[in-house]
Amino acid sequence: DIEGDPSGSTDNHNQNRMKNNFCATGKPVLISYSTIDSLQKAIDQKKIRYGSGSSLPPDRSQLQNLVSVGARKIGEGSVVRIVAFIIKAHYSDVDTGESVNCMLHGDADNDIHIMLGWDVGADECQTVTAEMPPHFRPVAWTPDNLTSFNGRLVRITGQLFLDGSHVPCRGTKQANPRRRSVWEIHPVYAIDVAKVRGSLHVSPSNNKDWMPLEEFIAQNAIPGEPE
């Protein structure tokens, strides 16, 4: 069910609908970590409610068109793209289940939680979160594959989403899970791997510099990779 656990609140159902939205359209907007910071600042200034499963935004229309990137206004539901390094990736909530996935247990029925860093050694509290839901997830999209090319840039495309169930790290107070912001790329629509190492040799907008993750893994491109 797109609304997830039927016993959840209306606010939970509304959030789950967004988590399960695979139909956002439009040319992806390239965002940066400063874009994520601007989005976080915007919801804090508007005093939009978030922080737990029982403290979610009651009106998600307030999350749309919050900040400008060039000539485009973006917010929840916008298709965005970010270039980063994968710091960690793991299946989440496999023992307890999650509302959006109808409280089912196990790897196959839960999200893959990805921490994205600006550099290879980024602190987890400075990472941006991306989530791969279990619905329509290609076989090659696994935590092991996502972390098999550590040190190589990825380009992640998906829906911009505010996960109101969480809080960001603030000062010396670490969030659980650790994150820079409650804004995520969720769900992930596509993930591409840089064909070569080194950010100086990769253009975010040049598709020739990238290979879909599933193709990258199928070709076993890691051994003898070009530098």
DRENZA-326164 format. One record per atom (N, C-alpha, C, O): x, y, z. Coordinates in steps of 0.05 Angstrom, whole numbers, plus 5000, padded with zeros to 4 digits. Layout:
<pts>
XYZ ...
</pts>
This chain:
<pts>
501749765000 500050005000 501850255000 503750265015 501150454983 502850694981 502850855007 504651005012 500750815025 500650955050 502150805072 502350905095 503150565067 504650415087 502750285108 500550205102 503750275132 502350155154 499550275158 499350515163 497450115155 494750235157 494050345184 492150505187 495550265205 494950365232 496250635237 495750745259 497750745218 499050995222 497151235221 494851205213 498151465230 496551705230 496251815202 497651725184 494552015199 494252145173 496852275164 497552265141 498252405183 500852525176 502852325167 504352375148 502852085180 504651865171 503851765143 505651715127 501251735138 500351645112 501251845090 502151765069 500952105096 501752315077 504752305071 505652325048 506352265092 509252245089 509951985073 511651995056 508551765079 509151515065 508451535035 509851425019 506351685029 505751725000 508051854986 508751774963 509252054999 511552184986 513952004985 515352004964 514351845005 516651655005 516251454982 518251354971 513851394975 513251194954 512651314927 511451194910 513451574924 512851704899 515051654878 517251774880 514551484859 516451434838 515651574812 516651514790 513851774814 512751894790 513452184787 512252324770 515252294803 516052574799 517352604772 518852434763 516852824758 517852864731 519353134729 519253294747 520553174707 522053414701 524953374699 526053164709 526353554687 529253534684 530553564712 529853744727 532353384719 533553394746 535053664751 536453754733 534653774774 536154014782 538553924798 538353784818 540954014789 543353954803 543554114829 543454364828 543753974851 543854104877 546554054890 548053874882 547154214911 549654184925 549054164955 546754164963 551154144971 550754135000 549654405010 548154405030 550454614997 549354875005 546354894999 544855035013 545454764978 542554754972 541054604995 538954705004 542154385004 540954245026 540854415051 538854415066 543054565056 543054745079 540954965077 539655035096 540555065053 538555275048 535755165053 534055305064 535254915045 532654795049 532154755079 529954795089 534254665093 533954625122 533354895136 531654905153 534755095128 534355365140 531555465134 530255585151 530555405110 527855495102 525655375120 523855515128 525855115125 523754995142 524055075171 522055085185 526455125180 526855215208 525755495211 524555565232 526155665191 525155945193 522155945192 520856115205 520955755177 518055745176 516855595200 514355565202 518655485217 517755335240 515955095233 513955035246 516754965211 515254725202 515854495221 518254455228 513854355229 514154145249 515553895238 514953805216 517453795253 518753535246 520153445271 520453595291 521153195270 522753095293 522152815303 523852695316 519852715296 519152435304 516752345288 515552495273 516152085291 513851975276 511152095285 509152075271 511152225309 508752345319 508852655317 507052795327 510952755303 511253045300 512053105271 514353185266 510253065253 510753095224 509353335213 507453435225 510353445191 508953675179 506053605172 505553405158 504153755183 501353695177 500453785149 498453675139 501853975137 501154075111 503654065093 505354245095 503953855077 506453825062 506554005038 508654025025 504454155031 504554345010 506454575017 507554704999 506954615043 508854825052 511754755045 513454935046 512154505037 514954415032 515754455003 517954394995 513854544986 514454574958 515554854952 514955044966 517154874931 518055134920 519355304942 518555544945 521155194957 522355334980 524755504973 525155724984 526555404956 528955544950 529455554920 528355384905 531055734911 531655764883 534355644876 536255684891 534455494854 536955404843 536955494814 535655384797 538555704809 538355834783 535555954779 534656104796 534355884757 531655984752 529455804762 527055864759 530155584775 528255384784 527755414815 529555454830 525255384822 524555364851 524155074857 522854924843 525454984879 525254694886 524354664914 524554844931 523354434920 522354354946 521554064944 522253924926 519953974964 519153694963 517653624937 515953774928 518453394926 517253304901 518853384876 518253284854 520853554880 522453634857 524453404850 525353264868 524953364825 527053174816 529753314818 530153514804 531553194833 534153324837 536353124832 535852884829 538853224831 541153054826 543453164843 543853414844 544952984855 547353074870 549652884864 549252644859 552053004864 554452854860 555952834887 556453044900 556752594895 557952564921 559452304923 559552144904 560652254946 561851994952 560051844971 558751964989 559851584968 558351414987 560151355011 562251235009 559151445034 560651395059 559851135071 561550975080 557251075072 556250825082 553650755068 552350935058 552950505068 550350415057 549650155071 551249975075 547150145080 546149905094 543149875093 541750075089 542149635095 539249595098 538449705125 539849665145 536149845126 535249965151 532649835161 531049735145 532349835187 529849745200 529149455193 526749385193 531149285188 530549015180 529448845203 528048645197 530048915227 529048755250 526348855260 524748695271 525749105256 523249225267 521249295246 518849315251 522149335221 520349425200 519949725202 520749855222 518849845181 518350135181 515550185170 514550035153 514350395180 511550455172 511150465142 509150355132 513050585127 512650615098 512650345084 511450315063 514050145096 514149875085 512449675100 512949435101 510249785111 508249615124 509349445147 508249235152 511449545160 512649405183 513749135177 514048965195 514349075152 515548825144 518448805152 519849015153 519448565158 522148535166 523848425143 522848325123 526548445146 528348335127 529448525106 528248735102 531648455093 532948625074 531148685050 530948915041 529748485040 528248515015 525948715017 525048824997 524948755041 522548925045 523149185059 521349315069 525749265060 526449515073 528349685056 529649585038 528549935064 530150125048 533150075051 534049955071 534650155031 537550175034 538150465040 537650655025 539350505064 540050775074 542950845065 544750685070 543251065051 545851145040 546651415051 545151605052 549151425061 550351675070 552151785049 553951645040 551652035040 553152155018 554852375030 553952555044 557452365023 559352565034 560552735012 560852644989 561352975019 562653155000 565453054994 566553114972 566752915013 569252795008 569352515020 567552445035 571352365014 571452085022 571352045052 570151855062 572652225067 572852205096 570852365111 571252435134 568552435098 566552605111 565552495137 564952255139 565152665157 563952585182 560952515176 559652645160 559952305190 557252225184 555152435189 553052445176 555752615209 553852835214 553853045192 552053215192 555653035174 555753215151 554653095126 554853205104 553552845128 552652715103 549752775097 548152855114 549152745072 546352765062 545352485057 546752315047 542852445064 541652175063 540252135036 538752305027 540651895025 539051805002 537951525010 539151375024 535551475000 534251215007 533251074982 532151194963 533850814981 532950634959 530750454971 531350254984 528150514966 526050344976 526150064962 527350034942 524749874974 524749604963 523149574937 523549384923 521349764932 519649754908 521249824883 522550034883 521149664863 522449724837 525449764840 526649924826 526749614859 529649654864 531149444847 530749204851 532849534829 534349344812 536049154830 536849234851 536548914819 538048714834 540748814842 541848744863 542048974825 544749064829 544949284851 547149344861 542649384859 542649594880 542749464908 540649414920 545149404917 545549284943 547649444958 549249584946 547649434985 549749575000 552549494993 554349664991 552949234988 555649134981 556549264954 558849344952 554749274935 555549394909 555949694912 557749804899 554349824928 554550114931 557150194944 558150414939 558250024961 560750084975 563149944963 565349964974 562849814940 565049664928 566949844913 569149764906 566150084907 567850274892 568350524909 568350744899 568850474935 569350704953 571550874942 573650784933 571151134943 573051324932 572451414904 573951574893 570251314893 569451394866 566751544869 564951464883 566551764854 564151924856 561751784844 561951614826 559351844856 556851744845 555051984839 555452204850 553251944821 551252154814 548452034820 547651844807 547152144839 544552034848 542352224840 542352464845 540252104827 537952254818 535452144832 535151904834 533752324841 531252234854 529552464863 530052694856 527652394880 525852594890 526852734915 527852594933 526652994916 527353134940 525053104960 522753134954 525853024985 523852945004 524653025032 527053005039 522753125048 523353185076 522352955094 520052895094 524252825108 523552615126 523152735154 525052775169 520652785160 519952925185 520252745210 519852845232 520952495206 521252315229 523952355243 524452235264 525752515231 528452535241 529252815248 527653005244 531652855259 532753115265 535653105254 536852895253 536753345248 539653345239 541453365263 540653435285 544053295259 546053355280 546153655284 546053815265 546453735309 546654015316 548854055336 548753955358 550954205328 553154245346 554453985353 555253825336 554653935380 555853685389 553753465392 554453235399 551253525387 549153325391 548753175365 548053285344 549252915366 549052745342 546252635339 545052545359 545252635315 542652515309 542852215305 545052115302 540652085306 540551795300 538251735281 535951755289 538851675256 541551645244 542851925239 541452125236 545451925238 546952175235 546352285207 546252145187 546052555206 545352685181 545852985183 545753095205 546253105160 546653395159 543953545160 543753765171 541853415150 539253545146 537053335145 537653095141 534653415150 532353225147 531453205118 529653055111 532753365100 532153335072 533753105060 536153075066 532452945044 533652705032 533052695002 531452844992 534452514989 533652434962 532352164966 533651964971 529652164963 528051924971 525351934956 523752124961 524851744939 526451524931 528651594911 528351784896 530651424910 532751444889 531551334863 530551114862 531751494841 530751404815 532951274798 532551094783 535451384801 537651284785 540251334800 540451534815 542251164796 544851204808 546951134787 546950914775 548751324782 550851294763 553551304777 553851444797 555451154766 558151144778 560151284758 559951244734 561951444769 563951574752 565651364739 566551174752 566251394713 567851204698 570751214707 572151014705 571651444716 574451464726 574451594754 572451724761 576551554768 576851684794 577651974791 578852044770 577052134811 577952404811 575852604802 574952584779 575152784820 572952974814 573753164791 571953274778 576353204787 577153394766 576553284738 576553434718 576053024736 575652894710 572752824705 572152684685 570952914722 568152834720 566353084719 566653264735 564653094699 562653314697 559953214705 558953014694 558553344724 555853254732 553953234709 552053074710 554253404689 552253414667 553053264642 551453234624 555453154641 556353004618 555852714622 557252574636 553752604609 553052324613 555252134604 555251904613 557052224587 559252044578 561151984601 562751794599 561152144622 562952104645 561851894665 563151834685 559351804660 557951634680 556951374668 556551354644 556651174686 555650914679 553550834699 554050854723 551150744691 549150644710 550350434729 551950264720 549650444754 550750254773 550449964764 552349814766 548149894754 547749614746 549549534723 550449304722 550149724705 551949664683 554849654693 556449484685 555549824712 558149834724 558749564737 560949454734 556849464753 557249214767 557348984747 559048804750 555548984727 555448764708 558148744692 558948514686 559348964687 561848954672 564248904690 566548884680 563748884716 565948834735 568249024730 570548954726 567549284730 569349494721 571549564741 573349714735 571349454766 573149544786 576049434782 577849604782 576449174777 579249084772 580449214747 579149224726 582849324749 584149444727 582849704718 583049774695 581549834737 580050084729 581950304720 584250314729 581050474702 582750694693 583050904715 581150934731 585251034717 585751234737 585451514725 585851714738 
</pts>
